[in-house]
Each structure stands twice: as structure tokens, then as C-alpha cells.
Amino acid sequence: MIQVKEFVDVGSLSAEQKTNEFLATLQEEQVIEIKYSAGYRPNRDISEQRSCILVIYRTASVPAGKHEP
């Protein structure tokens, strides 16, 4: 099965840190694609940069060219 997991900067925890922790639990062949986006969020007197990382992955190993039942 193909799944999607989203990581967003929250407080002192960065999206990068949370993504790396999650990726460490996967086998390399499970990862299909990683997308990254950054933007600014106005916050009173300053703007904060926010990062978002999307990981598209397989929950079970399926050989290339084969379809899951």
C-alpha cells in the first residue's frame, strides 16, 4: 500500500528532524518520493519561515513492476 506522511515545523521541532527520524524506520526501497516546500507565515512583528516535507512511501515491500493484491 502507498502512504503519505507530512511533517511541518512546530515550535522547536523541525520538519527536517522529524522526517529524518521517520525515514530511519523505513527501508530505502520503501521510499517513493520526498517533496519539500517552504514559506513564510506572518507573526505579529516578524515573519517565520515554515518548512513542510511530504514523504510518499510503501508500507510493504513490493518488487518493482509487481502490483499489490
N, CA, C, O and CB atoms as a CASP TS submission, in Angstrom:
PFRMAT TS
TARGET T0000
AUTHOR 0000-0000-0000
METHOD Language model
MODEL 1
PARENT N/A
ATOM      1  N   MET     1       0.843  -1.168   0.000  1.00  0.00           N
ATOM      2  CA  MET     1       0.000   0.000   0.000  1.00  0.00           C
ATOM      3  C   MET     1       0.895   1.240   0.000  1.00  0.00           C
ATOM      4  O   MET     1       1.924   1.270   0.675  1.00  0.00           O
ATOM      5  CB  MET     1      -0.962  -0.007   1.218  1.00  0.00           C
ATOM      6  N   ILE     2       0.501   2.247  -0.750  1.00  0.00           N
ATOM      7  CA  ILE     2       1.239   3.509  -0.783  1.00  0.00           C
ATOM      8  C   ILE     2       0.618   4.463   0.230  1.00  0.00           C
ATOM      9  O   ILE     2      -0.602   4.612   0.288  1.00  0.00           O
ATOM     10  CB  ILE     2       1.232   4.132  -2.216  1.00  0.00           C
ATOM     11  N   GLN     3       1.466   5.106   1.023  1.00  0.00           N
ATOM     12  CA  GLN     3       1.017   6.032   2.061  1.00  0.00           C
ATOM     13  C   GLN     3       1.744   7.363   1.912  1.00  0.00           C
ATOM     14  O   GLN     3       2.771   7.454   1.238  1.00  0.00           O
ATOM     15  CB  GLN     3       1.255   5.437   3.472  1.00  0.00           C
ATOM     16  N   VAL     4       1.196   8.390   2.550  1.00  0.00           N
ATOM     17  CA  VAL     4       1.789   9.725   2.562  1.00  0.00           C
ATOM     18  C   VAL     4       1.896  10.177   4.011  1.00  0.00           C
ATOM     19  O   VAL     4       0.962   9.996   4.793  1.00  0.00           O
ATOM     20  CB  VAL     4       0.944  10.739   1.711  1.00  0.00           C
ATOM     21  N   LYS     5       3.030  10.762   4.368  1.00  0.00           N
ATOM     22  CA  LYS     5       3.200  11.311   5.718  1.00  0.00           C
ATOM     23  C   LYS     5       3.746  12.724   5.581  1.00  0.00           C
ATOM     24  O   LYS     5       4.699  12.961   4.838  1.00  0.00           O
ATOM     25  CB  LYS     5       4.157  10.416   6.594  1.00  0.00           C
ATOM     26  N   GLU     6       3.134  13.666   6.306  1.00  0.00           N
ATOM     27  CA  GLU     6       3.504  15.078   6.229  1.00  0.00           C
ATOM     28  C   GLU     6       4.196  15.505   7.520  1.00  0.00           C
ATOM     29  O   GLU     6       3.788  15.128   8.618  1.00  0.00           O
ATOM     30  CB  GLU     6       2.259  15.958   5.964  1.00  0.00           C
ATOM     31  N   PHE     7       5.255  16.303   7.362  1.00  0.00           N
ATOM     32  CA  PHE     7       5.992  16.840   8.503  1.00  0.00           C
ATOM     33  C   PHE     7       6.046  18.355   8.366  1.00  0.00           C
ATOM     34  O   PHE     7       6.440  18.872   7.320  1.00  0.00           O
ATOM     35  CB  PHE     7       7.432  16.231   8.591  1.00  0.00           C
ATOM     36  N   VAL     8       5.649  19.072   9.422  1.00  0.00           N
ATOM     37  CA  VAL     8       5.611  20.533   9.413  1.00  0.00           C
ATOM     38  C   VAL     8       6.381  21.035  10.630  1.00  0.00           C
ATOM     39  O   VAL     8       6.314  20.438  11.705  1.00  0.00           O
ATOM     40  CB  VAL     8       4.134  21.068   9.418  1.00  0.00           C
ATOM     41  N   ASP     9       7.118  22.145  10.454  1.00  0.00           N
ATOM     42  CA  ASP     9       7.804  22.761  11.591  1.00  0.00           C
ATOM     43  C   ASP     9       6.784  23.107  12.669  1.00  0.00           C
ATOM     44  O   ASP     9       5.768  23.742  12.385  1.00  0.00           O
ATOM     45  CB  ASP     9       8.587  24.031  11.151  1.00  0.00           C
ATOM     46  N   VAL    10       7.054  22.690  13.908  1.00  0.00           N
ATOM     47  CA  VAL    10       6.182  23.013  15.041  1.00  0.00           C
ATOM     48  C   VAL    10       7.076  23.354  16.223  1.00  0.00           C
ATOM     49  O   VAL    10       7.798  22.498  16.734  1.00  0.00           O
ATOM     50  CB  VAL    10       5.207  21.822  15.387  1.00  0.00           C
ATOM     51  N   GLY    11       7.024  24.606  16.652  1.00  0.00           N
ATOM     52  CA  GLY    11       7.844  25.015  17.791  1.00  0.00           C
ATOM     53  C   GLY    11       9.313  24.757  17.544  1.00  0.00           C
ATOM     54  O   GLY    11       9.861  25.161  16.518  1.00  0.00           O
ATOM     55  N   SER    12       9.952  24.080  18.488  1.00  0.00           N
ATOM     56  CA  SER    12      11.389  23.826  18.365  1.00  0.00           C
ATOM     57  C   SER    12      11.698  22.559  17.567  1.00  0.00           C
ATOM     58  O   SER    12      12.857  22.300  17.243  1.00  0.00           O
ATOM     59  CB  SER    12      12.010  23.719  19.742  1.00  0.00           C
ATOM     60  N   LEU    13      10.671  21.771  17.248  1.00  0.00           N
ATOM     61  CA  LEU    13      10.894  20.565  16.446  1.00  0.00           C
ATOM     62  C   LEU    13      10.831  20.913  14.967  1.00  0.00           C
ATOM     63  O   LEU    13       9.810  21.397  14.479  1.00  0.00           O
ATOM     64  CB  LEU    13       9.853  19.470  16.791  1.00  0.00           C
ATOM     65  N   SER    14      11.914  20.667  14.264  1.00  0.00           N
ATOM     66  CA  SER    14      11.934  20.996  12.842  1.00  0.00           C
ATOM     67  C   SER    14      11.366  19.846  12.021  1.00  0.00           C
ATOM     68  O   SER    14      11.435  18.682  12.416  1.00  0.00           O
ATOM     69  CB  SER    14      13.363  21.324  12.383  1.00  0.00           C
ATOM     70  N   ALA    15      10.803  20.201  10.871  1.00  0.00           N
ATOM     71  CA  ALA    15      10.289  19.194   9.947  1.00  0.00           C
ATOM     72  C   ALA    15      11.418  18.265   9.514  1.00  0.00           C
ATOM     73  O   ALA    15      11.213  17.062   9.350  1.00  0.00           O
ATOM     74  CB  ALA    15       9.632  19.862   8.716  1.00  0.00           C
ATOM     75  N   GLU    16      12.604  18.826   9.331  1.00  0.00           N
ATOM     76  CA  GLU    16      13.753  18.020   8.905  1.00  0.00           C
ATOM     77  C   GLU    16      14.087  16.946   9.941  1.00  0.00           C
ATOM     78  O   GLU    16      14.304  15.786   9.591  1.00  0.00           O
ATOM     79  CB  GLU    16      14.979  18.920   8.665  1.00  0.00           C
ATOM     80  N   GLN    17      14.125  17.332  11.203  1.00  0.00           N
ATOM     81  CA  GLN    17      14.448  16.385  12.274  1.00  0.00           C
ATOM     82  C   GLN    17      13.409  15.270  12.341  1.00  0.00           C
ATOM     83  O   GLN    17      13.764  14.094  12.422  1.00  0.00           O
ATOM     84  CB  GLN    17      14.534  17.113  13.631  1.00  0.00           C
ATOM     85  N   LYS    18      12.127  15.634  12.307  1.00  0.00           N
ATOM     86  CA  LYS    18      11.061  14.635  12.385  1.00  0.00           C
ATOM     87  C   LYS    18      11.078  13.717  11.164  1.00  0.00           C
ATOM     88  O   LYS    18      10.840  12.515  11.284  1.00  0.00           O
ATOM     89  CB  LYS    18       9.693  15.323  12.510  1.00  0.00           C
ATOM     90  N   THR    19      11.360  14.288   9.986  1.00  0.00           N
ATOM     91  CA  THR    19      11.417  13.480   8.764  1.00  0.00           C
ATOM     92  C   THR    19      12.559  12.482   8.835  1.00  0.00           C
ATOM     93  O   THR    19      12.379  11.311   8.501  1.00  0.00           O
ATOM     94  CB  THR    19      11.575  14.377   7.528  1.00  0.00           C
ATOM     95  N   ASN    20      13.730  12.929   9.264  1.00  0.00           N
ATOM     96  CA  ASN    20      14.879  12.023   9.364  1.00  0.00           C
ATOM     97  C   ASN    20      14.622  10.889  10.350  1.00  0.00           C
ATOM     98  O   ASN    20      15.032   9.753  10.108  1.00  0.00           O
ATOM     99  CB  ASN    20      16.124  12.797   9.783  1.00  0.00           C
ATOM    100  N   GLU    21      13.953  11.184  11.451  1.00  0.00           N
ATOM    101  CA  GLU    21      13.613  10.138  12.417  1.00  0.00           C
ATOM    102  C   GLU    21      12.669   9.115  11.792  1.00  0.00           C
ATOM    103  O   GLU    21      12.823   7.912  12.004  1.00  0.00           O
ATOM    104  CB  GLU    21      12.975  10.753  13.676  1.00  0.00           C
ATOM    105  N   PHE    22      11.689   9.594  11.021  1.00  0.00           N
ATOM    106  CA  PHE    22      10.745   8.694  10.358  1.00  0.00           C
ATOM    107  C   PHE    22      11.445   7.863   9.285  1.00  0.00           C
ATOM    108  O   PHE    22      11.237   6.653   9.198  1.00  0.00           O
ATOM    109  CB  PHE    22       9.587   9.493   9.737  1.00  0.00           C
ATOM    110  N   LEU    23      12.278   8.518   8.464  1.00  0.00           N
ATOM    111  CA  LEU    23      12.976   7.802   7.390  1.00  0.00           C
ATOM    112  C   LEU    23      13.882   6.703   7.940  1.00  0.00           C
ATOM    113  O   LEU    23      14.094   5.689   7.275  1.00  0.00           O
ATOM    114  CB  LEU    23      13.799   8.781   6.552  1.00  0.00           C
ATOM    115  N   ALA    24      14.411   6.890   9.129  1.00  0.00           N
ATOM    116  CA  ALA    24      15.273   5.876   9.746  1.00  0.00           C
ATOM    117  C   ALA    24      14.507   4.585  10.038  1.00  0.00           C
ATOM    118  O   ALA    24      15.123   3.535  10.220  1.00  0.00           O
ATOM    119  CB  ALA    24      15.886   6.420  11.039  1.00  0.00           C
ATOM    120  N   THR    25      13.178   4.649  10.085  1.00  0.00           N
ATOM    121  CA  THR    25      12.362   3.459  10.351  1.00  0.00           C
ATOM    122  C   THR    25      12.006   2.705   9.073  1.00  0.00           C
ATOM    123  O   THR    25      11.474   1.597   9.141  1.00  0.00           O
ATOM    124  CB  THR    25      11.088   3.854  11.080  1.00  0.00           C
ATOM    125  N   LEU    26      12.295   3.292   7.904  1.00  0.00           N
ATOM    126  CA  LEU    26      11.948   2.675   6.621  1.00  0.00           C
ATOM    127  C   LEU    26      13.160   2.041   5.962  1.00  0.00           C
ATOM    128  O   LEU    26      14.300   2.425   6.224  1.00  0.00           O
ATOM    129  CB  LEU    26      11.333   3.707   5.686  1.00  0.00           C
ATOM    130  N   GLN    27      12.897   1.068   5.105  1.00  0.00           N
ATOM    131  CA  GLN    27      13.925   0.534   4.223  1.00  0.00           C
ATOM    132  C   GLN    27      14.016   1.479   3.027  1.00  0.00           C
ATOM    133  O   GLN    27      13.017   2.085   2.640  1.00  0.00           O
ATOM    134  CB  GLN    27      13.602  -0.950   3.774  1.00  0.00           C
ATOM    135  N   GLU    28      15.198   1.607   2.443  1.00  0.00           N
ATOM    136  CA  GLU    28      15.394   2.539   1.331  1.00  0.00           C
ATOM    137  C   GLU    28      14.418   2.283   0.186  1.00  0.00           C
ATOM    138  O   GLU    28      13.928   3.231  -0.427  1.00  0.00           O
ATOM    139  CB  GLU    28      16.821   2.442   0.817  1.00  0.00           C
ATOM    140  N   GLU    29      14.128   1.010  -0.113  1.00  0.00           N
ATOM    141  CA  GLU    29      13.239   0.691  -1.235  1.00  0.00           C
ATOM    142  C   GLU    29      11.776   1.039  -0.959  1.00  0.00           C
ATOM    143  O   GLU    29      10.961   1.032  -1.882  1.00  0.00           O
ATOM    144  CB  GLU    29      13.350  -0.778  -1.570  1.00  0.00           C
ATOM    145  N   GLN    30      11.432   1.338   0.283  1.00  0.00           N
ATOM    146  CA  GLN    30      10.064   1.745   0.606  1.00  0.00           C
ATOM    147  C   GLN    30       9.793   3.198   0.216  1.00  0.00           C
ATOM    148  O   GLN    30       8.643   3.561  -0.031  1.00  0.00           O
ATOM    149  CB  GLN    30       9.799   1.551   2.094  1.00  0.00           C
ATOM    150  N   VAL    31      10.816   4.024   0.158  1.00  0.00           N
ATOM    151  CA  VAL    31      10.644   5.448  -0.130  1.00  0.00           C
ATOM    152  C   VAL    31      10.437   5.639  -1.629  1.00  0.00           C
ATOM    153  O   VAL    31      11.269   5.236  -2.441  1.00  0.00           O
ATOM    154  CB  VAL    31      11.870   6.269   0.364  1.00  0.00           C
ATOM    155  N   ILE    32       9.318   6.258  -1.980  1.00  0.00           N
ATOM    156  CA  ILE    32       8.999   6.525  -3.381  1.00  0.00           C
ATOM    157  C   ILE    32       9.465   7.918  -3.766  1.00  0.00           C
ATOM    158  O   ILE    32      10.128   8.102  -4.787  1.00  0.00           O
ATOM    159  CB  ILE    32       7.488   6.376  -3.638  1.00  0.00           C
ATOM    160  N   GLU    33       9.110   8.907  -2.935  1.00  0.00           N
ATOM    161  CA  GLU    33       9.458  10.292  -3.258  1.00  0.00           C
ATOM    162  C   GLU    33       9.390  11.150  -2.000  1.00  0.00           C
ATOM    163  O   GLU    33       8.648  10.855  -1.063  1.00  0.00           O
ATOM    164  CB  GLU    33       8.516  10.858  -4.351  1.00  0.00           C
ATOM    165  N   ILE    34      10.182  12.215  -2.004  1.00  0.00           N
ATOM    166  CA  ILE    34      10.161  13.192  -0.916  1.00  0.00           C
ATOM    167  C   ILE    34       9.977  14.566  -1.540  1.00  0.00           C
ATOM    168  O   ILE    34      10.715  14.939  -2.451  1.00  0.00           O
ATOM    169  CB  ILE    34      11.473  13.128  -0.049  1.00  0.00           C
ATOM    170  N   LYS    35       8.993  15.325  -1.052  1.00  0.00           N
ATOM    171  CA  LYS    35       8.709  16.678  -1.541  1.00  0.00           C
ATOM    172  C   LYS    35       8.974  17.668  -0.413  1.00  0.00           C
ATOM    173  O   LYS    35       8.750  17.365   0.759  1.00  0.00           O
ATOM    174  CB  LYS    35       7.232  16.801  -2.056  1.00  0.00           C
ATOM    175  N   TYR    36       9.454  18.853  -0.782  1.00  0.00           N
ATOM    176  CA  TYR    36       9.780  19.876   0.211  1.00  0.00           C
ATOM    177  C   TYR    36       9.170  21.206  -0.214  1.00  0.00           C
ATOM    178  O   TYR    36       9.170  21.549  -1.397  1.00  0.00           O
ATOM    179  CB  TYR    36      11.318  20.010   0.390  1.00  0.00           C
ATOM    180  N   SER    37       8.656  21.944   0.749  1.00  0.00           N
ATOM    181  CA  SER    37       8.121  23.277   0.486  1.00  0.00           C
ATOM    182  C   SER    37       8.441  24.169   1.678  1.00  0.00           C
ATOM    183  O   SER    37       8.427  23.721   2.824  1.00  0.00           O
ATOM    184  CB  SER    37       6.581  23.228   0.218  1.00  0.00           C
ATOM    185  N   ALA    38       8.726  25.428   1.397  1.00  0.00           N
ATOM    186  CA  ALA    38       8.981  26.397   2.468  1.00  0.00           C
ATOM    187  C   ALA    38       8.198  27.660   2.168  1.00  0.00           C
ATOM    188  O   ALA    38       7.994  28.024   1.010  1.00  0.00           O
ATOM    189  CB  ALA    38      10.507  26.708   2.610  1.00  0.00           C
ATOM    190  N   GLY    39       7.769  28.313   3.215  1.00  0.00           N
ATOM    191  CA  GLY    39       7.037  29.560   3.058  1.00  0.00           C
ATOM    192  C   GLY    39       7.184  30.400   4.311  1.00  0.00           C
ATOM    193  O   GLY    39       7.779  29.974   5.301  1.00  0.00           O
ATOM    194  N   TYR    40       6.638  31.584   4.250  1.00  0.00           N
ATOM    195  CA  TYR    40       6.704  32.492   5.393  1.00  0.00           C
ATOM    196  C   TYR    40       5.321  32.685   5.974  1.00  0.00           C
ATOM    197  O   TYR    40       4.339  32.801   5.240  1.00  0.00           O
ATOM    198  CB  TYR    40       7.311  33.848   4.988  1.00  0.00           C
ATOM    199  N   ARG    41       5.246  32.718   7.286  1.00  0.00           N
ATOM    200  CA  ARG    41       3.993  32.942   7.998  1.00  0.00           C
ATOM    201  C   ARG    41       4.148  34.205   8.825  1.00  0.00           C
ATOM    202  O   ARG    41       4.994  34.265   9.717  1.00  0.00           O
ATOM    203  CB  ARG    41       3.613  31.718   8.897  1.00  0.00           C
ATOM    204  N   PRO    42       3.328  35.225   8.533  1.00  0.00           N
ATOM    205  CA  PRO    42       3.416  36.455   9.326  1.00  0.00           C
ATOM    206  C   PRO    42       3.035  36.180  10.785  1.00  0.00           C
ATOM    207  O   PRO    42       2.074  35.463  11.064  1.00  0.00           O
ATOM    208  CB  PRO    42       2.499  37.553   8.730  1.00  0.00           C
ATOM    209  N   ASN    43       3.798  36.756  11.697  1.00  0.00           N
ATOM    210  CA  ASN    43       3.559  36.556  13.121  1.00  0.00           C
ATOM    211  C   ASN    43       3.856  37.864  13.850  1.00  0.00           C
ATOM    212  O   ASN    43       4.999  38.122  14.227  1.00  0.00           O
ATOM    213  CB  ASN    43       4.434  35.386  13.684  1.00  0.00           C
ATOM    214  N   ARG    44       2.852  38.669  14.044  1.00  0.00           N
ATOM    215  CA  ARG    44       2.962  39.993  14.682  1.00  0.00           C
ATOM    216  C   ARG    44       4.022  40.851  14.016  1.00  0.00           C
ATOM    217  O   ARG    44       3.791  41.357  12.918  1.00  0.00           O
ATOM    218  CB  ARG    44       3.283  39.846  16.168  1.00  0.00           C
ATOM    219  N   ASP    45       5.187  41.032  14.647  1.00  0.00           N
ATOM    220  CA  ASP    45       6.216  41.930  14.123  1.00  0.00           C
ATOM    221  C   ASP    45       7.215  41.257  13.192  1.00  0.00           C
ATOM    222  O   ASP    45       7.977  41.938  12.505  1.00  0.00           O
ATOM    223  CB  ASP    45       6.953  42.550  15.255  1.00  0.00           C
ATOM    224  N   ILE    46       7.218  39.927  13.162  1.00  0.00           N
ATOM    225  CA  ILE    46       8.199  39.225  12.332  1.00  0.00           C
ATOM    226  C   ILE    46       7.510  38.169  11.469  1.00  0.00           C
ATOM    227  O   ILE    46       6.360  37.804  11.712  1.00  0.00           O
ATOM    228  CB  ILE    46       9.286  38.569  13.213  1.00  0.00           C
ATOM    229  N   SER    47       8.221  37.695  10.474  1.00  0.00           N
ATOM    230  CA  SER    47       7.735  36.581   9.662  1.00  0.00           C
ATOM    231  C   SER    47       8.573  35.355   9.983  1.00  0.00           C
ATOM    232  O   SER    47       9.795  35.436  10.109  1.00  0.00           O
ATOM    233  CB  SER    47       7.793  36.917   8.136  1.00  0.00           C
ATOM    234  N   GLU    48       7.906  34.232  10.110  1.00  0.00           N
ATOM    235  CA  GLU    48       8.602  32.982  10.397  1.00  0.00           C
ATOM    236  C   GLU    48       8.625  32.118   9.152  1.00  0.00           C
ATOM    237  O   GLU    48       7.623  32.004   8.447  1.00  0.00           O
ATOM    238  CB  GLU    48       7.933  32.231  11.566  1.00  0.00           C
ATOM    239  N   GLN    49       9.780  31.505   8.881  1.00  0.00           N
ATOM    240  CA  GLN    49       9.831  30.547   7.786  1.00  0.00           C
ATOM    241  C   GLN    49       9.305  29.223   8.301  1.00  0.00           C
ATOM    242  O   GLN    49       9.700  28.763   9.373  1.00  0.00           O
ATOM    243  CB  GLN    49      11.277  30.399   7.218  1.00  0.00           C
ATOM    244  N   ARG    50       8.418  28.613   7.539  1.00  0.00           N
ATOM    245  CA  ARG    50       7.864  27.305   7.886  1.00  0.00           C
ATOM    246  C   ARG    50       8.232  26.323   6.789  1.00  0.00           C
ATOM    247  O   ARG    50       8.122  26.638   5.604  1.00  0.00           O
ATOM    248  CB  ARG    50       6.317  27.372   8.078  1.00  0.00           C
ATOM    249  N   SER    51       8.664  25.150   7.175  1.00  0.00           N
ATOM    250  CA  SER    51       9.008  24.104   6.220  1.00  0.00           C
ATOM    251  C   SER    51       8.000  22.974   6.318  1.00  0.00           C
ATOM    252  O   SER    51       7.481  22.674   7.393  1.00  0.00           O
ATOM    253  CB  SER    51      10.438  23.578   6.467  1.00  0.00           C
ATOM    254  N   CYS    52       7.731  22.357   5.185  1.00  0.00           N
ATOM    255  CA  CYS    52       6.835  21.212   5.127  1.00  0.00           C
ATOM    256  C   CYS    52       7.487  20.158   4.236  1.00  0.00           C
ATOM    257  O   CYS    52       7.925  20.458   3.125  1.00  0.00           O
ATOM    258  CB  CYS    52       5.415  21.620   4.589  1.00  0.00           C
ATOM    259  N   ILE    53       7.546  18.939   4.723  1.00  0.00           N
ATOM    260  CA  ILE    53       8.138  17.837   3.970  1.00  0.00           C
ATOM    261  C   ILE    53       7.094  16.730   3.862  1.00  0.00           C
ATOM    262  O   ILE    53       6.464  16.350   4.849  1.00  0.00           O
ATOM    263  CB  ILE    53       9.455  17.314   4.652  1.00  0.00           C
ATOM    264  N   LEU    54       6.925  16.225   2.650  1.00  0.00           N
ATOM    265  CA  LEU    54       5.962  15.166   2.373  1.00  0.00           C
ATOM    266  C   LEU    54       6.734  13.929   1.927  1.00  0.00           C
ATOM    267  O   LEU    54       7.519  13.989   0.981  1.00  0.00           O
ATOM    268  CB  LEU    54       4.923  15.608   1.286  1.00  0.00           C
ATOM    269  N   VAL    55       6.510  12.813   2.609  1.00  0.00           N
ATOM    270  CA  VAL    55       7.172  11.559   2.259  1.00  0.00           C
ATOM    271  C   VAL    55       6.115  10.611   1.697  1.00  0.00           C
ATOM    272  O   VAL    55       5.114  10.323   2.353  1.00  0.00           O
ATOM    273  CB  VAL    55       7.902  10.926   3.501  1.00  0.00           C
ATOM    274  N   ILE    56       6.348  10.134   0.483  1.00  0.00           N
ATOM    275  CA  ILE    56       5.476   9.150  -0.146  1.00  0.00           C
ATOM    276  C   ILE    56       6.233   7.824  -0.075  1.00  0.00           C
ATOM    277  O   ILE    56       7.365   7.723  -0.547  1.00  0.00           O
ATOM    278  CB  ILE    56       5.098   9.549  -1.648  1.00  0.00           C
ATOM    279  N   TYR    57       5.599   6.808   0.517  1.00  0.00           N
ATOM    280  CA  TYR    57       6.311   5.558   0.778  1.00  0.00           C
ATOM    281  C   TYR    57       5.387   4.350   0.690  1.00  0.00           C
ATOM    282  O   TYR    57       4.163   4.482   0.724  1.00  0.00           O
ATOM    283  CB  TYR    57       6.968   5.605   2.148  1.00  0.00           C
ATOM    284  N   ARG    58       5.990   3.176   0.578  1.00  0.00           N
ATOM    285  CA  ARG    58       5.256   1.910   0.586  1.00  0.00           C
ATOM    286  C   ARG    58       5.288   1.333   1.997  1.00  0.00           C
ATOM    287  O   ARG    58       6.314   1.380   2.675  1.00  0.00           O
ATOM    288  CB  ARG    58       5.860   0.899  -0.443  1.00  0.00           C
ATOM    289  N   THR    59       4.152   0.789   2.431  1.00  0.00           N
ATOM    290  CA  THR    59       4.113   0.171   3.754  1.00  0.00           C
ATOM    291  C   THR    59       4.627  -1.260   3.713  1.00  0.00           C
ATOM    292  O   THR    59       5.045  -1.793   4.741  1.00  0.00           O
ATOM    293  CB  THR    59       2.696   0.199   4.310  1.00  0.00           C
ATOM    294  N   ALA    60       4.603  -1.886   2.548  1.00  0.00           N
ATOM    295  CA  ALA    60       5.122  -3.252   2.400  1.00  0.00           C
ATOM    296  C   ALA    60       6.026  -3.284   1.182  1.00  0.00           C
ATOM    297  O   ALA    60       5.769  -2.598   0.192  1.00  0.00           O
ATOM    298  CB  ALA    60       3.962  -4.302   2.265  1.00  0.00           C
ATOM    299  N   SER    61       7.080  -4.077   1.254  1.00  0.00           N
ATOM    300  CA  SER    61       7.985  -4.187   0.113  1.00  0.00           C
ATOM    301  C   SER    61       7.305  -4.952  -1.013  1.00  0.00           C
ATOM    302  O   SER    61       6.823  -6.069  -0.823  1.00  0.00           O
ATOM    303  CB  SER    61       9.305  -4.882   0.520  1.00  0.00           C
ATOM    304  N   VAL    62       7.276  -4.335  -2.181  1.00  0.00           N
ATOM    305  CA  VAL    62       6.709  -4.961  -3.368  1.00  0.00           C
ATOM    306  C   VAL    62       7.753  -4.852  -4.460  1.00  0.00           C
ATOM    307  O   VAL    62       8.208  -3.746  -4.751  1.00  0.00           O
ATOM    308  CB  VAL    62       5.349  -4.293  -3.797  1.00  0.00           C
ATOM    309  N   PRO    63       8.152  -5.958  -5.078  1.00  0.00           N
ATOM    310  CA  PRO    63       9.150  -5.885  -6.144  1.00  0.00           C
ATOM    311  C   PRO    63       8.700  -4.955  -7.260  1.00  0.00           C
ATOM    312  O   PRO    63       7.511  -4.880  -7.569  1.00  0.00           O
ATOM    313  CB  PRO    63       9.431  -7.274  -6.706  1.00  0.00           C
ATOM    314  N   ALA    64       9.647  -4.248  -7.862  1.00  0.00           N
ATOM    315  CA  ALA    64       9.337  -3.319  -8.950  1.00  0.00           C
ATOM    316  C   ALA    64       8.600  -4.052 -10.063  1.00  0.00           C
ATOM    317  O   ALA    64       8.948  -5.181 -10.410  1.00  0.00           O
ATOM    318  CB  ALA    64      10.626  -2.661  -9.497  1.00  0.00           C
ATOM    319  N   GLY    65       7.586  -3.408 -10.617  1.00  0.00           N
ATOM    320  CA  GLY    65       6.816  -3.990 -11.709  1.00  0.00           C
ATOM    321  C   GLY    65       5.688  -4.892 -11.246  1.00  0.00           C
ATOM    322  O   GLY    65       4.875  -5.325 -12.063  1.00  0.00           O
ATOM    323  N   LYS    66       5.619  -5.184  -9.957  1.00  0.00           N
ATOM    324  CA  LYS    66       4.552  -6.027  -9.411  1.00  0.00           C
ATOM    325  C   LYS    66       3.496  -5.139  -8.770  1.00  0.00           C
ATOM    326  O   LYS    66       3.805  -4.068  -8.247  1.00  0.00           O
ATOM    327  CB  LYS    66       5.114  -7.049  -8.376  1.00  0.00           C
ATOM    328  N   HIS    67       2.263  -5.588  -8.814  1.00  0.00           N
ATOM    329  CA  HIS    67       1.171  -4.846  -8.194  1.00  0.00           C
ATOM    330  C   HIS    67       0.761  -5.534  -6.904  1.00  0.00           C
ATOM    331  O   HIS    67       0.799  -6.759  -6.794  1.00  0.00           O
ATOM    332  CB  HIS    67      -0.035  -4.724  -9.153  1.00  0.00           C
ATOM    333  N   GLU    68       0.372  -4.729  -5.940  1.00  0.00           N
ATOM    334  CA  GLU    68      -0.122  -5.294  -4.685  1.00  0.00           C
ATOM    335  C   GLU    68      -1.509  -5.854  -4.912  1.00  0.00           C
ATOM    336  O   GLU    68      -2.253  -5.314  -5.731  1.00  0.00           O
ATOM    337  CB  GLU    68      -0.137  -4.232  -3.554  1.00  0.00           C
ATOM    338  N   PRO    69      -1.887  -6.919  -4.217  1.00  0.00           N
ATOM    339  CA  PRO    69      -3.231  -7.504  -4.399  1.00  0.00           C
ATOM    340  C   PRO    69      -4.322  -6.570  -3.942  1.00  0.00           C
ATOM    341  O   PRO    69      -5.502  -6.911  -4.027  1.00  0.00           O
ATOM    342  CB  PRO    69      -3.347  -8.815  -3.647  1.00  0.00           C
TER
END
